[in-house]
Amino acid sequence: MSYIDKLYDLEGKVAVVIGGTGELCSHMALGLAKAGVEVVLAGRNEDKAERRIDMIQASALEGGAGDKAYFVATDLMEKGSLYALLDIVIERSGKIDILINGAGVNTTKPLLEIPTEDFQTILDINLTATFQACQVFGQYFLEHGTPASIINLGSIAGITPVSNSFAYSASKAAVHNLTKNFAREWADNDIRVNSLIPGFFPSEQNQRALDEAHILEILRKTPMSRFGDSDELIGATLLLASARAGSFITGSEFVIDGGFSSASI
């Protein structure tokens, strides 16, 4: 085994990817599977899940552990459902080493037109679900003395608010803050908690939220003059997931945005 292989060795690890049916998290899961990780996608959309699992399992032809991937239907807002997810994974896979919290929703409306109910729903799915999953799986890690990596998916909107994405921006800023608190709380237990913060990537959510004027403005403000590719999140995912390469990384915000956050004018 080469030095790089040893440094990033993830063979035999088990990862639960909440929100893994989405564009970004499914590619993060794919990268983990190619690195030898057994990945479990969790969410509510079984049709999307089937397509994502097929994609990951097909990667087994190139090696890795894609053939071991499976889906568990989960209601992220119900703590009981998260405990059930935990039990299913432990029974089927025997352990959990990595948790990715990537579920997220958005709405784009002027500030005064956002119903309180919509605002609360976005906070619930983006923030409260992340909080609950960290609690449920963190409790398991603590009780079993399991070294673990938790990766919470943030957003560039949580650093610099995006127009007409008020609830989304606020929820992601809170996710970044929450991540630091969990990291500080559990650092002595070898449970690392970090935020992975994408800039603008092509996704169904962005396609609904961005018109041509917004896209041109994003590209103008991005020094690399393009959107990110979903596969460009994999390198950071492997780093944060690796118990060796990422052993001293916790409470960090890993921004992957083509330079967007570095440019003001």
BELKACOR-V409390 format. One record per helix or strand. SS is the DSSP state (h for helix, s for strand). FROM is the first residue (numbers start at 1). TO is the last residue. If there is no record, write none. Layout:
# BELKACOR-V409390
SS&FROM&TO ; SS&FROM&TO
This chain:
# BELKACOR-V409390
h&3&7 ; s&14&18 ; h&23&34 ; s&38&43 ; h&46&62 ; h&66&68 ; s&70&73 ; h&79&93 ; s&98&101 ; h&111&113 ; h&116&144 ; s&148&153 ; h&156&158 ; h&166&189 ; s&191&198 ; s&201&201 ; h&204&209 ; h&212&221 ; s&228&228 ; h&230&241 ; s&253&256 ; h&260&262
